């Protein structure tokens, strides 16, 4: 598990081997079963999470039981609930595995120490934050102004590999459309 992460760090940041080893050594490996939670809404997000392999989802469930998926996090990406993590307050979202997943965790104090001690790692973290802000803005614009067909086309364009990994109900929950609408869109596309 650490080998994949170390390769990721070597290719994503200009880090010396000693720094890569230090970051890896402080990681807590965890194996998740399908649908296993890292934390639930109401709990505090206490860790930075790196997905070595597998797929996670960040979501909120309404009182009526409807799920709204904010984000999918595939292998070789990071995730967390930023507000809960930064402010150490209960989260409004849950993070759970969509499929069996291997992850690495760093407690907030440990991660902050790494950022202070390894400037190149801090630079990587800042670049990831910038990319995440850009991606979130693009997603919001698509969700707010796109038709269901445009939302689905954007999803396919950005995440072509997810179609075979996700049930339709999760894709619909991510797009903010009903499963009936998603089924209609897919049926129309297949007839073309």
LUMBAZA-94265 format. One record per residue (C-alpha): y, x, z. Coordinates in steps of 0.1 Angstrom, whole numbers, plus 2048, in hexadecimal, padded with zeros to 3 digits. Last residue first. Layout:
YXZ/...
END
This chain:
8486E26C9/82F6CC6DB/82A6E66F7/8506E66FE/8516C0702/8336C271A/8446DD72F/8646C9731/8526A973B/83D6BC756/85E6CA764/86E6A8765/84F699777/84F6B778F/8726AD799/88E6C6794/8A06DF7AA/8946FD796/88370E7B3/8726EE7BF/8676E779B/85770A799/8477047BA/8386E27B0/82C6F178F/8157097A2/81F72E79F/80D74D793/80874476E/82C73A769/83975877E/833772763/84F76574D/869768769/88C76C75A/88775B738/86F741746/887738762/8A573774B/89171F733/888709751/8AC70775D/8B8700739/89F6E4736/8A96D5757/8CD6D674B/8E26F3758/9036F176B/8FB6F4790/8D970478E/8E371D772/903727784/8F172B7A5/8D6741795/8F1757785/90275B7A7/8E27637B8/8D977D79F/8FA78E7A2/8F978E7C8/8D579B7C7/8DF7B87B0/8FB7C17C7/8E47C07E5/8CB7D67D3/8E67F07CB/8F17F17EF/8CD7F67FB/8C98137E1/8E98237EE/8DC820812/8BC831807/8D084D7F8/8E4851818/8C485682E/8CC858853/8E3839856/8CE82383F/8AE82E851/8BE826873/8C7803866/8A37FE85A/89580787C/8AE7F088E/8A67D3877/8807D6879/8707E385A/8547D0848/83D7D982C/82A7BE818/8087B8809/8047957FA/7EA77A7F5/7FC75F7E0/81B74A7E6/82275D806/83C74E81E/861751827/871735839/89672A837/8B271E84E/8AD73E863/8B4740888/8CF75A890/8CC780890/8EE78387E/8E379B863/8BF790862/8C676A864/8E176D84A/8CE783832/8AD76F833/89678B826/888799806/8817B97F3/8717BE7D2/8547D37C5/83C7B57C2/84B7937BE/8667817D2/86C75D7C9/88D74E7D4/89F72F7E0/8827177E0/88B6F47EB/86E6E17FA/86F6BC801/85F6B1822/878695829/8876AB845/88E6C482A/87A6E4825/88C70481D/87E720808/87A745803/85B74D7EF/84376A7EF/82E77A7D3/8137947D4/8157BA7D5/82A7D47E7/8437BA7F2/85E7CA808/86B7B7826/8897BF83B/8817B285E/88D79D87B/89377B869/898764887/88474488A/891721884/884720860/862732860/859757860/84176D84C/82E74E844/80B74D835/807737816/7EE74F806/7E376981F/7FB784829/7F37A982F/80C7BD844/8177E1843/8317EC85D/84880584D/855823862/83E83C850/84A83082E/86F836835/867858843/84F861826/86A85880D/88486C820/86D88B820/8658867FB/88B8897F2/89B8687E7/8AD8637C6/8A683E7C6/8938257B1/87683A7A3/86D84D7C3/87382E7D8/85B8197C3/8418367C3/8438367E9/83E8117EA/81F8127D4/81182F7E9/81881C809/800800800/
END
